[in-house]
Amino acid sequence: MALRVPAALWGWLFLELSAGRILLLWCGSKEARAHRPESGVPATVSPSTERQIPMTIMIGIDPHKATHTAVAIDHDENVIDQLEIRASKTQARRLCEWAGQFDDKAWAVESARGLGYLVAQQLVAAGETVFDVPPLFASRVRVLGSGRSQKNDPNDARAVAIAAMRSDRLARVGADDHAQVLRLLVKRHRDMAQLRAKQLVRLAALLTELQPGGTGSSITLNRANRLLDNLDVTDEVSAHRVMIARELVADVVVLDTSLKTSKARITTAVTASGTTLCDIVGIGPICAATIIGYSGDITRFATKARYATYNGTAPLEASSGGRTRHRLNPRGNRTLNFAIHIAAVVQVRTGGEGRIYYDRKITEGKTNKEAVRALKRRISDRVYRHLVNDARTALNT
């Protein structure tokens, strides 16, 4: 059935076309394709105004364990040159020599805090401007692209460069500082704590094979040792179970000693950072080191709302029609979110300002989980203020 257009609309459209204020681009026409970039990213989006770094060439790097692929593009997303090198001691020098042919260039490294960490740091040390491109950004560019959507290293590197060229919220990679030290220490501490928990679970499972119920609802080293000492071993299988159980107990003892040393080391590093995060109720040296290490440069978050979105304490809007609602945010940095969650739980249990805020939310009709989420967002805002003030203090000194 033909679409009937009102005469008044035809008249308005004719006047606008006559005045040259409307350009009709039919789908599939040459004009439409000329105004649509091949990558699927709007070409009208200019490079970051926040970065304030003039550039005409963006070099994207797709890093791998054995090789790195670099692709240079101009502002129109045209590939100028590309290079594939083996990962070696001379990789940074070879990249810089190859890129010497370009003026006003910048680098974009996919996952500069992951697989691309070393090459990104080497480029920064060489005085280059480097941006960190999350893998999700690059994959979206490649999938939405109309011409080079196939999965290979040159296309991936090109997608990284386009994502950096068109985005204004990418973090600029800087040289490692004290925050990276805290991140390394916290990660080591967390790995040892997780290994200790695994050993205890294995020990508990083994003890249930030696005695019904094992040590009961909770397991401690003293209970495990008492159970093993009182066992009457009568066969070879049970003897070997006891032997392995005692080895697991010894492993946990070693890990306990290492964890104590690790906590003391983290406390010293947090004190050296001069942070005021420990003034917040519920945040000790471990949580403070986690927050500083995984937040990075706090100046990359323009507002406390952006920081809350990054750490996952800002709820996601899930409104539809006339109904406005928000739901739990499963995204964001979950390590940061966990540290803030620990602080919220401590504040609820110990009383004080956090407990008063929690009780007020419960009175307003919030559930326990909703009240805790609201408190986490409040703590996130306070953490942001402390980090900003710490950064200003460090800058002034």
N, C-alpha and C positions, 0 to 999 in steps of 0.2 A: 504494500500500500504506500503511495507517495506521501512524503512528508509535506504538510501544508505550513508555509511560513507566513506569518502576518505581514500585511502590506507595510505597516509602520516599521517593522524590523528591516524589510528590504530597503526602505527609504533611508534609514539610519546607516545601514551598511554601505549604500551607494555613496553617501556623503563622506563617510570615513575613508573609503577607498579613493575617492576623488581628491581628498586632502592629503593622501599619502601617509595616513597615520596607522594603517593596517597593511601588513604584508601577509598574503595568504600563501602558505606553503603546504601543498598537497602532500599527503603521506606517500613516500616513495619517490618524490620528485628530486631532481638534482639540487634544487635550492634547499630542500629540507635536509638532504644528506650533507650539504655544505655547512649547515648550521648545527649539525649534530656530530660531536667528536666520536671517533671510532671507539674510544674506551667506554662510552656510555656515561662519562662524567661531564656535566655541563661545562662547555668551554667558556661561558660567561663568568665562571667563578675564577677570580684572579688568585694568584699565589698569596700566601699569608700576609696580611697587613700587620699582624701582631709580631711576626718574625722581623720585619723591617730589614730584610737582607736582600739586596738586589741580586737577581740571578736570571740568567737566560738559558742555562743548561742545568738539567737535573740528571744525576747519575744514580741509577738504581742498582743495588747489589742483592743478588740472591745467593746467600751463603750456604755452604754445605761443609761437611767434614773434610772432604778430599779436594773439592774445587770451589771456586767462587766465580759467578758470572756477573759482569757489569755491563749495563746498557745505558748510553747517554741519549737523552731526548731534548728537543727544544720546546718552546712554549706551546707549539701546535701539536705536540705529542709525536713528532716525527723522529724516528730513530736515526741518529747521526753516526754512531759507531758502537761497537760492542766488543767485549774482551772476555775470554775465559782463561783463568789461570789456576794452577794447582796451589792448594794451601801449603805454604812453606814460610821459611823465615824471611824471604824476600817479597812476600805478597804485597805489603804496603808500599814498598819502593816501586814495584812494577805497576801498581795501580796509579800511583802519583805520576810516574813518568808517562803513562798512557794518557792520563787526564790533563797533562800539561798543554795539550793542544787547544783546550777550551778556556775561555775567559768567563768570569762571573758564574762560576759553577758551584753547585752544592751536591752533597752526597745523601742518599737515602738507603739505609741498611735495614733489611727486614729482620725483625726480632733482634734489635741491637743489645738487648739484655739477655739474650738466649744464645742461639747458635752463632749469631753474628757479633757477639760481644767483642771478641779479640780484634777482628778486622776494624770494627767501629772505633775501638780505643786507639788502635794504631793510626788510623786516619786523623783522629782528634789530636794525637800527639804530634802529627806532622803539620798541624795548623789548619786542617780542613774543617769546613762546616758540615756537620753530619746530623741527620735527623733519624729518629727511631720510628719505623713504620710497623705497626702491628700486623701480623699475618692476615687477620680478618679484613683489614682495609685493602690489602693487595689482592686477596682472593675475590673480593667484590668487584674490583676494577676488571679483573680478568674474566669473571663470569658474565658481567654486563657488557663486555666488549663485543663489538659486532664483527671484528675482523681477525683478532688474535686471541681467541678464547681457549685454544688448545694448551694443555699443561706441559710445558717444557721450561728449561732454565732461562732462555732468552726472553720468553713471554712473561715469566714470573718477574724477572728483573725489570722489564719494561713496566709491568703493572705496579711494582714498588715505586718506580720513579714517578708515574702518573699520580699515584695516591699522595705522594709527598708534594707534587706540584700543585695539586688541587685542594689540599687540606690546609687549614689554618690552626689546627689544634695539636699538631705533632710535637712531641718533646724533642728538644735539641739535646744531643748527646754531649755530655761534658766529661772531663777527666774524673777518674775515680777520686772520691774524697772519704771523709770519716764515716759518712752514711753507708758506704759500701762495706767498710770494715764491720760495722754493726750488723749489716745484713748477712755477711758471711758467718759471723759468730752466732747469730740467732738461728740460721739454717743448720749449722752444725749441732747446736743445742737441741733443736727440734728433731733432727734425725736420730740423735742418741736417745731422746725421750720416747720416740716411736719404737725404736729397737728394744728398749727396756719393756715397753708394754707388750710387744710381740713375744718376748722371752717369758714374761709372766703368764701370758695366755697358753703358751706351749707347756709351761710347767704345770699349770692348773689342769690341763687336759691329761697330762701324763700321770698326775697324782690320782685322778679319778679312775685310772686303770689299775692303781695299786690298792686303793681303799674306796669303798662306796661313799660318794659325796665329796671326796677329796678333802679340802680344808674348809669347806662350807661356802657361804655366799661370797666371801672376800678372801683373797690370798695375800699373805705376807711372808717374808722370808723366815721369820721365827716360827710361824705355823708350819711352813713347809719342812723346816729342819726337824721340828718335833715329830711330825708325821713320819719322816724318813727314818729317824732314830728308833721309833717304836715299832717299825714294821718287822714282821717275821718272814724273812726271805727263805723260801724253801725250794725254789726252782731257778733254772738259769735265766729264763725270760724275765722274771721279776728282778733278778739281780742286775740285769742290764738296764731295766727301767729305772732302778734306783741309781745306777751309775750315771745315766743321762740326766736324771733329775738333779743330782748334785752338781753336775756340770752347768746346768741351766741356772742353778742358784749362784754358782760362782760367777757366771756371766753377769747376772743382775748386780752382784756386789761390785764388780769392776765398773759397770755402767753407772752405779750410784756415785762412786768416787769420781768418775769423769764428769758427771753432771754437776757435782758440787764445784769442781774446778772450773767448769764452763760458766756457771752462774757468777762466780767471783770474777772471772775474766770479763764477762759482759757488764757487770756492775762497774768495774774500773773504766771500761770504754764509755759507758753512758755518762759517768761523772766527768770524764775528759771532754765530752761533747758540749757540756755546759747547758744542757736542755733543762727546761722547767716542766716537762711532761709529768715527772714524778710528783709534782704538787697536786695533780688531779687524783682524787680518791679512786682506788682500784687499779691504778697504773704503777707497776713496779719496774725494776730494771729490765726484765725480760720483755714486757709489753712495750716499754718505752723504746727499747732497741728495735723491736719489730716495727713499730710505727715509723721511726726515723728511717730505718733501712729500706722499708718498702714504700714509703711516701716519696722518697727522693727529694728533688728540688721543689719545695713547696710553692715557689713563685710561679710554677707552671699552672697552678690552679688560681684563676682570677677571683673566685668567690668561694665561700664555704659550701655553697650548693654544689659546685662542680667537684669539690673534694668529697662531699658526701656521695655523689654519684660514683666517683672512682672507687671508694671503699665499700660501696653497696649498702649504705645505711639510708639512702634516699629511696623511698618507695616508688614503685612504677605505677603510672596511671593506667587504669583499665576501665575507663568510662565508656559507656555506650548509650546512645539516645539521650534521654533526660536523666540518666542515672550516673552519678559521679562516684567513683570508688577507686581505691588504690590497693595494690597487693604487694606481697613480699618481693623484694628485689633479689633474684638469685645470681645476679651478675656482679661485676666489680671485683676488686682484689679480695679474695676470700681470706687470705692471711691477715690483711689489715682488719677485715670485718671480724675475724675471730678475736683479735686483740681487743677491739672495742667491745665485743660481746663479753669478754672476761671482766672488763672494767664495769660494765653495766650490772652483771651478776653480783659482783662484789659490792657495788653501791646499794643494790636492793637488799642484800643480806646484812650489811653493816649499819644501815640507817643513814641519817643525814639528809642533805639536799636531794640526792638522787632518790632516796626512798620516799621523800615527800612528793617529788614529781611523779614517781611511779604510782603511789596511792591516789594522787589526784586523777590520773588517767583511768585507774580502775573505777573511781567514783563516777567518772564521765561515761562509763559503760563499756570501756575497752576490755578486751580479754587480757589474760596474763601475757601472752605472746605479743599482742599489739602494744601493750604498755611498755614491754621491754624494748620493742623496736623503736618506739617514740623516744625512750631514754637513750638508746644507742645513737639516734640522730642528734640529740642534745649533746651527748659526749663528743660526737664527731665535730660539732661546731666549736666546742671548747678546745679540742685537740688542734683544730685548724688555727685558732687564735694564738695558742701557745707556740705552734710551729712558726707562724708568721712573726711573732715577737722575737723568738729565738733567732730567726734569720736576720732580722733587723739589728739585733744586738751584736751578732757575729760580724755583720757588715760594718757597723760603726767602730768595732774594735780592731 
